């Protein structure tokens, strides 16, 4: 199914590590000497999670692309039947 992803085991383990770091950070205050170390560890874990997660196309993006292509096809077909002096590319929605 579109939009549903199979859970990644590595990402789940990294999220558990992130939860442990956040729990430790809540025990210490921002003034403690351990807090910057934990923050650095948290930054590294977040970068690792972002690199392991797969990017997927959302259903909204697929629908928008399909509608845009359908509109272009309809304009090209109507230009073939009735002579119109426009270009179909001008109607394409730009991101």
Order of alpha helices (4+ residues) and beta strands (2+ residues): alpha-alpha-alpha
